[in-house]
Amino acid sequence: MSPKELLYIEDALGHTKQIKTVCCDLSNQLGDTELSNFVSQIAQKQQQTFDRFYGLL
């Protein structure tokens, strides 16, 4: 893997982790249960994306 490709994967990992954190925080603050569950699902999908990118290393 080239250094440029590694930097791309590291960047993608950082972005997916940040999105997951924001979604988890938002989900905990939402009063609407349905909306909170939807945002939690987005957080879970971000975790799956993180895991896939991490698997490339």
C-alpha positions as CSV (number, residue, x, y, z in Angstrom):
1,M,0.0,0.0,0.0
2,S,1.4,3.4,-1.0
3,P,1.8,6.2,1.6
4,K,-0.9,8.2,-0.2
5,E,-3.3,5.3,0.0
6,L,-2.5,4.9,3.7
7,L,-3.2,8.6,4.3
8,Y,-6.5,8.3,2.5
9,I,-7.6,5.3,4.7
10,E,-6.5,7.1,7.9
11,D,-8.4,10.2,6.8
12,A,-11.5,8.1,6.1
13,L,-11.2,6.4,9.5
14,G,-11.1,9.8,11.2
15,H,-14.2,11.0,9.3
16,T,-16.3,7.9,10.0
17,K,-15.3,8.0,13.7
18,Q,-16.3,11.6,13.9
19,I,-19.6,11.1,12.2
20,K,-20.4,8.2,14.5
21,T,-19.6,10.3,17.6
22,V,-21.8,13.1,16.4
23,C,-24.6,10.8,15.6
24,C,-24.4,9.1,19.0
25,D,-24.4,12.4,20.8
26,L,-27.3,13.7,18.7
27,S,-29.3,10.5,19.3
28,N,-29.0,10.9,23.0
29,Q,-30.2,14.5,22.8
30,L,-33.3,13.9,20.6
31,G,-36.6,13.7,22.3
32,D,-38.3,11.9,19.3
33,T,-37.8,8.2,19.8
34,E,-38.2,7.4,16.1
35,L,-35.7,10.1,15.0
36,S,-33.3,9.0,17.8
37,N,-33.4,5.4,16.5
38,F,-32.9,6.5,13.0
39,V,-29.8,8.5,14.0
40,S,-28.5,5.5,16.0
41,Q,-28.8,3.4,12.9
42,I,-26.7,5.9,11.0
43,A,-24.1,5.7,13.8
44,Q,-24.1,1.9,13.5
45,K,-23.6,2.1,9.8
46,Q,-20.7,4.4,10.4
47,Q,-19.1,1.9,12.7
48,Q,-19.5,-0.8,10.0
49,T,-17.8,1.6,7.5
50,F,-15.0,2.2,10.0
51,D,-14.5,-1.5,10.5
52,R,-14.3,-2.0,6.7
53,F,-11.7,0.7,6.3
54,Y,-9.8,-0.6,9.3
55,G,-9.8,-4.1,7.7
56,L,-7.8,-2.7,4.8
57,L,-4.9,-2.0,7.0
